[in-house]
Amino acid sequence: MWMMIIAGALFGYRIGRNRGRAAERAALDRMLHDTVLPTLDALALGAPPEAARARGTELRRRLAEPRPPRTLGEELTAVLDDLAGAGLRARLVLADPGFGLSPRRRAALREATGEALRNTLRHAGTNRAEVRVERSGAGIAVTATDRGTGFDPARCHPGFGITESIVARLAEVGGRTEVTSRPGHGTRVRLWVPR
């Protein structure tokens, strides 16, 4: 009987360890996708040297410095400021400042919003967007909307950016994602997390 208990405990430990490693790997993959790849894209697209340096500086800051606790509104403002250097013109509407969110949920919303807006710059044929933060049920919703080219979700399979940097990131903190788009009518990405 003791052997079965010990074997069960070891089996559970191995499963937990493997899941932890998989979660760490997914977080690292997302960080690389959301920071290193946009920096390389900026260089490849011939961004001015000062813009490339700014992206490099931001990457170094994210890797080296602890992030001080901020409100969701402040964090999203920083995301919009960063993406303004890449040409994004976005308006932030704070119907709710997002108080009371855990750092993990705040980070998930911040990073997923950033990825949605980078997708606007890459794929939507527009550099204009609106980001709205509001209370929704027992949580907070962030909605990023553009009036770009849009796409047919039934014909386009989501790539790594949507499935991992947005959907999986929100799911890890108990949230959910809804992507709505139609050719010629833009795209709406709604992110929700519980408080």
Helices and strands as residue ranges (DSSP letters): H 2-31, I 32-36, H 37-44, H 49-64, H 72-84, E 89-94, H 103-123, E 128-136, E 139-146, H 160-160, I 161-168, H 169-172, E 176-181, E 187-194
